[in-house]
Every structure is written in structure tokens, then in C-alpha cells.
């Protein structure tokens, strides 16, 4: 949920999104891990 708060302009990314592009959402990747 931390990802949505960080980027309200974008919809909540799927669980596989941070795994595919961890460089774009490093904060999300850490939250999902």
C-alpha cells in the first residue's frame, strides 16, 4: 500500500510489477518482499 501513497497518480502496481522493474519502484520492491 506504501507504493500507492508514494505515487497517487499511478494505480496500485501488481505484485509482479516490482519484481520486473525494481529499479523504477525500489520502495515498492522492499514493501512487497
Long-range contacts (C-beta under 8 A, 24 or more apart in sequence): 1-31, 2-27, 2-28, 2-31, 3-27, 3-28, 3-31
